[in-house]
Amino acid sequence: MKHALLLAGICCFLIAAMPHTFASGEDKVGQAIAASQAWMAQIDAGKYDESYDAGCGAMHDKVPQDRWTLVLKSIRGLYGPVVSRTQVSHVYKPDGYEGSEGEFMVVTYESSFKKLGPATETIVLKWEDGKWLGAGYNANPKSSADASSVPSPVISSEVHTDANVTPPTPKSQNP
């Protein structure tokens, strides 16, 4: 009888703790999505220095602030303002990402820019100091062949860390 009561007590405890465990995972994803949107809002507003400051230590180790700002100004100047943006995926990377250790979240958006048209934006976040911080940003035009398909969550290693990043030429704009 004692064993049955003990087992019942353990089961009740586990059932009571289960929703909290699931909520914590969902909260972390929600926090990552919110962090990616806040970080992109800084980039969209041309606040490149602030977006750099909101980045994680690994990003700061790989990319100097002046390079970050130069590349973002170049790319976003060519692409123009964002016309639309829809999140299409998020991939949790608990064991590191592209040679960096730690927990990462890769969030992919289907976007459109005024001067570029359809594009894929990828935000890489790192869990650091109890919150998600920016680790990388990439925006690539979609080819006409895949403009209607959902982009793959596979990310190129060029998350503005390559010194030779050259933004593609945007499509011509009709007056």
N, C-alpha and C positions, 0 to 999 in steps of 0.2 A: 504494500500500500504506500509506504514511504517513497519507494522508487517511482511509482506511478505519479505521485504528487510532484516529486522532483522533476520528472520528465515533462509533466504538464507545465510546470513553472518555466522550464527552459524553453519549451515551445512557445509559450506566451511571450517571453522576452524576445525571442528571435523574430516572431511575427510583428511585435511592436517596433522593433529596430529596423525591419526590412524597408518600410516606406522611406525612412530617413536616409538609408543607404542609397536607394534609387534616386531620391530627391537630390542628394549631394552630387551625384554624377550628372544629373540633368542641370543642376545649378551651375556646375563647372562649364558645361557646354554653353549654357545661356550667358555666363560671364565672358566666355571666349568670343561669342558672337557680338556681344555688346562692346567688348574691347576692340574687336576688329572694326566695327562701325565707327567708334569714337576716333580710332587712329586714322581711318580713311577720311573722316571729316576734317581732321587737321591737314591732311595731304590735299584734299579737295579745296580747302580754303587757302592753300599756298603757305601754310604755317609749317614749313619744312624743318626749321630749327626746333620747333616744339615737338614735331613728330619724332625727330632724332632723340630729343630729351626723353620722350616716352618709350624709347626702345630699350631692349634688354642689354645686359652686359656683353653677351656674345655678339650682338650686332655691333656694338661700339668697338669691340676688339677687332672685328673684320673690316669695318667701314669707317673711315674718318668722317667727321661731320661735314666738312667742306665738300667731300665727294658725294655724300648722300644728297646734299642740297643741290649740287650741280646737276646730278643725274635726274632728280625729280623735276627740277625747273625745266630741263631740256625735254624730258618726256611729256610732262603734263602741259608744257607750252605748245608742243606740237599737236597733242591730242585734243586740247581744248577742254571745256568743262564736261562733267559727267551729265549725260542726258537721262540714263536709267541704270539701275543696278539691282540685281536679284541674286540672293545667295542660292547656290545650287548644291554645295556640299561642304562638309567639314570632316576632316580626318584627324583622329587623335593619334599622336605618336608618343607613347609613354616612355620609350627607350632611346630617345634622341632623334635628331634629324640632321642629315647631311654632315655627319662628323661632329656635331655638337651634342653634348650629353644633356639630359634633362627631359622634361615633359614639354611637348610641342603640340600645337593645334594648327592645322593647315585649313584655311577657310577659302573657298573658291566662289567667285561671283561671276555671273554673266552680266556684262556691262555694255554700255554704249557711250561713246564720247562724241561731242559735236563735230570734230574734224576727223575722227577716225572711223566711226561706225561701230559695229559689233566687236567686242573684245572680251577677253578673260582676264580677270584680276585675281591675284592670289595674295593672300595675307598669311604670313607665318607668325605665330605668336609663341612665346615661351612662358611657362609658368615660373615666376621668379618672385621671391619675397611675398608669397601669398596672393599673387594676382597675375593676370595675363598681360605681358608686355610685348610690344612689337619686336619682331625679329627679322622681318623681311617683307618687301612689297614688290610685286611684279605685275605689269600690265602688258598683255600681248594682243595684237589684233587677231581676230578669227579669220581664217581663210574663207572664201565664199563657199567652198566645198563643205565646211563644217559649221557654217554660221547658224544653222537651225538645230544642231545637235547640242546636247549637254556636254560641257567640257569635262575631260578626264581629270580626276584629282591628282594625277601624276604631275609633279612640278619640276620644272627645269631647275638646275642648280644656280641659274643666274637670277638671284634675288638681290640685285643691285650690289653685288659684291665683286663683280668682275670690272676691272679698271677699263676694259675695252667695250663696255656696253654702248651700243649705238642704237638709238630708238629707230624703229621702222618709219618710213615715210607715210604719213596719213593719206587717206584718199582725198582727192581734190574736192573742193567744196563748190557747189553750185550757187551762184549769186541770187 
